[in-house]
Amino acid sequence: MGLFEFLKNKKNQSENSPIDNQSQVDDQLQLDIDRFETELLATIPRYICTPGAEVNIKARHQETNEVMPFAIGFPEQFKPWRTVKSLADRRGIVYSLLDTQFGNQLELWQVIERFNDDRYAERALQIANKHKQERDEQNPNYWNALARTNFILSNYNEAEQNCLKAIQLDNNSIRTKRIYADVLHTTGKQDKAHEIYNEILSIKLPKDKQMNLPIQDLLGFDGDILNSPVYAIAWLKADKNVNTETWEWANEEFYYSPHFRSQYAFHLLQTNEHMKGFVKLLNLSKEMPWFKDAVLNSYSLIDQLNLTEQEQNEKIRLKQIMEKNNWSPS
């Protein structure tokens, strides 16, 4: 099986366009066509793991070579994309489109990160192990990408060892420093982690913007400063003036991270949004059943919120996961 055979991958034909007569396009459809174009182009730097990458590509008709909207060139992706509210889910649809065009041009570490970001960490680990070659073992980005995979999967010892291998190859890699600090912080070595976070800030943070830098620039992928789910959690919790919109933005930015998603759910529970927090934990336990905090807390909340009857099947599912892993409710 090739790197991308895991995903459904059909050839897109322009004659399957969602638009039969462009003169009859309604306003909402045209807005969606434009938004799809904008979002696709904005997603490419993330797909190739290159913050700030300049993107200038066009979709062209197979026969006439005329430039056309991506929505017309890729109707199989555009149609479901229009119905999806979650940015993370829409990003996954765009990734599937990009796989058909650029997937074979990615280096292995980029493929690993593509699957990490799309919430397929288990698949990323399989790919990393199956397709690793000698040149990858000499590439620090291979090891820090694998470290992120293992971190997402709660394989903390493996993640730390991956980081140390990356550091041996390049002691100055910011990518490695970020994930290494996250691993250290999560495994109880906060002092060392904070040293690394501060080191990154001293290198990456513009001196003339330290006082008024938007949080999206500080924490976001495109800002390329401290795009860390663990640091983001600490920052948001420390600032009592952070609004709901900022939390939601960060949740979409770090939706691949069970660490962030669970902490956001706990934040909602602490602010008396009990059902919303519970639903987020429950969904996380379905999507990433290896993440212990989500499973145990979902199980406990079912009884605490008097949902035992309504969520009977979920309680059984969670109990089975706990028994399989020898986890006990706290």
C-alpha positions as CSV (number, residue, x, y, z in Angstrom):
1,M,0.0,0.0,0.0
2,G,1.3,3.4,-1.0
3,L,1.5,6.4,1.2
4,F,-1.9,7.8,0.1
5,E,-3.8,4.7,-0.8
6,F,-5.2,4.8,2.7
7,L,-7.4,7.7,1.6
8,K,-10.2,7.6,-1.0
9,N,-8.6,9.1,-4.0
10,K,-10.7,9.5,-7.2
11,K,-9.8,11.4,-10.3
12,N,-11.7,14.6,-10.5
13,Q,-13.4,15.5,-13.7
14,S,-14.4,19.0,-14.6
15,E,-17.6,17.8,-16.3
16,N,-18.8,16.8,-12.8
17,S,-18.8,20.4,-11.8
18,P,-21.4,21.5,-9.3
19,I,-22.2,24.4,-11.6
20,D,-24.1,23.6,-14.7
21,N,-24.6,27.2,-15.8
22,Q,-22.4,29.8,-14.3
23,S,-24.8,32.6,-15.2
24,Q,-27.3,31.0,-12.9
25,V,-25.0,30.7,-9.9
26,D,-26.8,32.1,-6.8
27,D,-25.0,34.4,-4.4
28,Q,-24.4,31.9,-1.7
29,L,-22.8,29.4,-4.1
30,Q,-20.5,32.0,-5.5
31,L,-19.5,33.0,-1.9
32,D,-18.7,29.4,-1.2
33,I,-16.7,29.0,-4.4
34,D,-14.6,32.0,-3.5
35,R,-14.3,30.9,0.1
36,F,-13.2,27.4,-1.0
37,E,-10.5,29.0,-3.1
38,T,-9.2,31.2,-0.3
39,E,-9.3,28.4,2.3
40,L,-7.5,25.9,0.0
41,L,-4.7,28.3,-0.7
42,A,-4.4,29.2,3.0
43,T,-4.2,25.5,3.8
44,I,-1.3,24.6,1.5
45,P,1.5,26.0,3.7
46,R,0.2,23.9,6.6
47,Y,0.0,20.9,4.3
48,I,3.7,21.3,3.3
49,C,4.7,22.2,6.8
50,T,6.1,25.6,5.7
51,P,4.7,28.6,7.6
52,G,4.5,31.7,5.4
53,A,5.0,29.8,2.1
54,E,4.0,31.8,-0.9
55,V,1.3,30.0,-2.8
56,N,0.4,30.9,-6.4
57,I,-1.3,27.9,-8.0
58,K,-4.3,27.7,-10.3
59,A,-6.8,25.0,-11.3
60,R,-6.9,24.5,-15.0
61,H,-9.3,22.7,-17.3
62,Q,-7.9,19.4,-18.4
63,E,-8.7,20.0,-22.1
64,T,-8.6,23.8,-22.6
65,N,-6.0,24.6,-19.9
66,E,-8.2,27.6,-19.0
67,V,-8.0,28.8,-15.4
68,M,-11.1,27.9,-13.4
69,P,-12.1,27.9,-9.7
70,F,-10.9,25.0,-7.6
71,A,-14.6,24.3,-6.7
72,I,-15.3,23.5,-10.4
73,G,-12.1,21.5,-10.8
74,F,-12.7,19.4,-7.7
75,P,-16.4,19.0,-7.2
76,E,-16.0,15.8,-5.1
77,Q,-14.2,17.8,-2.4
78,F,-16.2,21.0,-2.8
79,K,-19.6,19.4,-2.3
80,P,-19.0,18.0,1.1
81,W,-16.8,20.9,2.1
82,R,-19.8,23.2,1.8
83,T,-21.8,21.3,4.4
84,V,-19.0,21.1,7.0
85,K,-18.9,23.7,9.8
86,S,-15.7,22.6,11.6
87,L,-12.5,24.2,10.2
88,A,-10.5,21.1,11.1
89,D,-12.9,18.8,9.2
90,R,-12.9,21.2,6.2
91,R,-9.1,21.1,6.4
92,G,-9.2,17.3,6.1
93,I,-11.2,17.6,2.9
94,V,-8.7,20.0,1.4
95,Y,-5.9,17.7,2.4
96,S,-7.5,14.9,0.5
97,L,-7.6,17.2,-2.5
98,L,-4.0,18.2,-2.1
99,D,-3.0,14.5,-1.8
100,T,-4.1,13.9,-5.3
101,Q,-2.0,16.8,-6.6
102,F,1.1,17.0,-4.4
103,G,1.1,14.0,-2.2
104,N,3.9,12.2,-4.0
105,Q,6.1,15.3,-3.8
106,L,6.2,15.4,0.0
107,E,9.1,14.1,2.0
108,L,8.3,11.4,4.5
109,W,8.3,13.7,7.5
110,Q,5.8,16.0,5.7
111,V,3.6,13.0,5.1
112,I,3.8,12.1,8.8
113,E,2.8,15.6,9.8
114,R,0.0,15.7,7.3
115,F,-1.6,12.7,8.9
116,N,-0.8,14.0,12.4
117,D,-2.6,17.3,11.6
118,D,-5.6,15.4,10.1
119,R,-6.1,13.3,13.3
120,Y,-4.7,10.1,11.9
121,A,-1.8,9.7,14.3
122,E,-2.0,5.9,14.2
123,R,-1.7,5.9,10.5
124,A,1.2,8.4,10.7
125,L,3.1,6.0,12.9
126,Q,2.5,3.1,10.5
127,I,3.8,5.2,7.6
128,A,6.8,6.4,9.6
129,N,7.9,2.9,10.4
130,K,7.1,1.3,7.0
131,H,8.6,3.9,4.7
132,K,11.6,5.1,6.7
133,Q,14.8,5.0,4.7
134,E,18.4,5.7,5.7
135,R,18.2,9.3,4.6
136,D,15.2,9.8,6.9
137,E,17.2,8.6,9.9
138,Q,19.6,11.5,9.2
139,N,16.8,14.1,8.9
140,P,15.9,15.8,12.2
141,N,12.5,16.6,10.8
142,Y,11.7,12.9,10.5
143,W,12.4,12.5,14.2
144,N,10.5,15.5,15.4
145,A,7.5,14.6,13.2
146,L,7.6,11.1,14.7
147,A,7.9,12.7,18.1
148,R,4.7,14.6,17.5
149,T,3.0,11.4,16.4
150,N,4.1,9.6,19.6
151,F,3.1,12.5,21.7
152,I,-0.4,12.6,20.3
153,L,-0.6,8.8,20.9
154,S,0.5,9.3,24.5
155,N,3.7,7.3,23.9
156,Y,5.7,9.8,25.9
157,N,8.9,7.8,26.4
158,E,9.1,7.2,22.6
159,A,8.4,10.9,21.9
160,E,11.2,12.0,24.2
161,Q,13.6,9.6,22.6
162,N,12.6,10.8,19.1
163,C,13.3,14.4,20.2
164,L,16.7,13.5,21.5
165,K,17.6,11.9,18.2
166,A,16.5,15.0,16.4
167,I,18.5,17.2,18.7
168,Q,21.6,15.1,18.0
169,L,21.2,15.8,14.3
170,D,20.3,19.5,14.8
171,N,20.5,21.2,18.1
172,N,19.0,24.4,16.8
173,S,15.8,23.1,15.3
174,I,12.9,25.2,16.5
175,R,10.5,22.4,15.3
176,T,12.2,20.0,17.6
177,K,12.4,22.4,20.6
178,R,8.6,23.0,20.4
179,I,7.6,19.4,20.6
180,Y,10.4,18.5,23.1
181,A,9.1,21.2,25.4
182,D,5.6,19.9,25.1
183,V,6.7,16.4,25.9
184,L,8.7,17.6,28.9
185,H,5.9,19.7,30.3
186,T,3.4,16.9,30.0
187,T,5.7,14.4,31.7
188,G,6.3,16.6,34.8
189,K,9.5,18.4,33.7
190,Q,8.0,21.8,33.6
191,D,11.0,23.8,34.6
192,K,13.1,22.5,31.7
193,A,10.1,22.9,29.4
194,H,9.7,26.5,30.4
195,E,13.3,27.2,29.7
196,I,12.9,25.9,26.1
197,Y,9.7,27.9,25.6
198,N,11.4,31.0,26.7
199,E,14.4,30.2,24.5
200,I,12.1,29.9,21.5
201,L,10.4,33.2,22.3
202,S,13.7,35.0,22.6
203,I,14.6,33.7,19.1
204,K,11.3,34.0,17.3
205,L,9.4,36.9,18.9
206,P,9.8,40.2,17.1
207,K,11.3,42.6,19.6
208,D,9.1,45.5,18.2
209,K,5.9,43.5,18.5
210,Q,6.2,41.9,21.9
211,M,3.6,44.1,23.6
212,N,0.9,44.1,20.9
213,L,1.3,40.8,19.1
214,P,-2.0,39.1,18.3
215,I,-2.5,35.8,20.0
216,Q,-3.1,34.2,16.6
217,D,0.4,35.3,15.5
218,L,2.0,34.0,18.8
219,L,0.3,30.6,18.9
220,G,-0.8,30.0,15.3
221,F,0.9,27.9,12.6
222,D,1.2,30.8,10.3
223,G,2.9,33.0,13.0
224,D,5.6,30.4,13.3
225,I,6.5,31.4,16.9
226,L,5.1,29.1,19.5
227,N,2.6,26.9,17.7
228,S,2.4,24.5,20.7
229,P,-0.9,23.1,22.1
230,V,0.6,22.8,25.5
231,Y,1.9,26.3,25.6
232,A,-1.4,27.5,24.2
233,I,-3.3,25.8,27.0
234,A,-1.2,27.5,29.6
235,W,-1.5,30.9,27.9
236,L,-5.3,30.8,27.6
237,K,-5.8,29.6,31.2
238,A,-3.5,32.3,32.6
239,D,-5.4,35.1,30.8
240,K,-8.8,35.5,32.4
241,N,-9.8,38.0,29.8
242,V,-9.6,35.5,26.9
243,N,-13.0,35.3,25.2
244,T,-14.9,32.4,23.8
245,E,-14.0,33.2,20.2
246,T,-10.3,33.0,21.1
247,W,-10.7,29.6,22.8
248,E,-12.7,28.4,19.7
249,W,-10.0,29.6,17.4
250,A,-7.3,27.8,19.4
251,N,-9.4,24.6,19.5
252,E,-9.6,24.6,15.7
253,E,-5.8,25.4,15.4
254,F,-4.9,22.5,17.7
255,Y,-7.7,20.1,17.0
256,Y,-5.2,17.4,16.2
257,S,-4.1,17.5,19.8
258,P,-6.0,15.5,22.4
259,H,-4.1,17.4,25.1
260,F,-5.6,20.7,23.9
261,R,-9.0,19.4,23.2
262,S,-9.4,17.7,26.6
263,Q,-8.2,20.8,28.4
264,Y,-10.6,23.0,26.5
265,A,-13.4,20.6,27.5
266,F,-12.3,20.9,31.2
267,H,-12.3,24.7,30.8
268,L,-15.9,24.5,29.6
269,L,-16.8,22.3,32.6
270,Q,-15.2,24.8,35.0
271,T,-17.2,27.6,33.4
272,N,-20.5,25.7,33.9
273,E,-20.9,24.8,30.3
274,H,-21.3,21.2,31.4
275,M,-23.0,19.6,28.4
276,K,-20.7,21.3,25.9
277,G,-17.6,20.2,27.8
278,F,-19.0,16.6,28.1
279,V,-19.8,16.3,24.4
280,K,-16.3,17.5,23.5
281,L,-14.7,14.9,25.8
282,L,-17.0,12.2,24.6
283,N,-16.2,13.0,20.9
284,L,-12.5,13.0,21.8
285,S,-12.9,9.5,23.4
286,K,-14.4,8.2,20.2
287,E,-11.9,9.8,17.9
288,M,-8.8,9.1,20.0
289,P,-9.7,6.2,22.4
290,W,-6.1,5.9,23.5
291,F,-6.3,9.2,25.3
292,K,-6.9,8.3,28.9
293,D,-8.1,11.6,30.3
294,A,-10.9,11.8,27.8
295,V,-12.1,8.2,28.4
296,L,-12.0,8.3,32.2
297,N,-13.6,11.7,32.5
298,S,-16.3,10.9,29.9
299,Y,-17.2,7.8,31.9
300,S,-17.4,9.7,35.2
301,L,-19.4,12.6,33.7
302,I,-22.2,10.3,32.4
303,D,-23.2,9.6,36.0
304,Q,-22.4,13.1,37.3
305,L,-24.6,14.7,34.7
306,N,-27.4,12.2,35.2
307,L,-27.0,10.8,31.7
308,T,-26.8,7.2,32.6
309,E,-29.9,6.2,30.8
310,Q,-29.4,8.3,27.7
311,E,-25.7,7.4,27.3
312,Q,-26.0,3.7,28.3
313,N,-24.3,2.5,25.1
314,E,-21.5,5.1,25.5
315,K,-20.9,4.0,29.1
316,I,-20.5,0.4,27.9
317,R,-18.1,1.5,25.2
318,L,-16.0,3.5,27.6
319,K,-16.0,0.7,30.1
320,Q,-14.6,-1.7,27.5
321,I,-11.8,0.7,26.6
322,M,-11.0,1.1,30.3
323,E,-10.9,-2.7,30.9
324,K,-8.8,-3.2,27.8
325,N,-6.2,-0.8,29.1
326,N,-6.5,-1.6,32.8
327,W,-7.6,1.9,33.5
328,S,-9.6,2.6,36.7
329,P,-12.0,5.6,37.2
330,S,-10.5,8.2,39.5
